[in-house]
């Protein structure tokens, strides 16, 4: 967690294609794909070169975070 609004899940093993991540309670959005997730355990794609990161929906920095998945 980086503060209360950004969560990054590192991939620690070679050849991992998918990762199970625990998200705290609330609504979360994939930083790079814009997909919505509810808190709890979720399975996410873990392609090489694309960090797994989420931001909390409704956070004060949401507009900044949206630029990552809008390609701006």
Secondary structure as GFF3:
##gff-version 3
##sequence-region A 1 72
A	DSSP	beta_strand	6	9	.	.	.	ID=ss1
A	DSSP	beta_strand	18	30	.	.	.	ID=ss2
A	DSSP	beta_strand	36	45	.	.	.	ID=ss3
A	DSSP	beta_strand	52	56	.	.	.	ID=ss4
A	DSSP	alpha_helix	62	70	.	.	.	ID=ss5
###
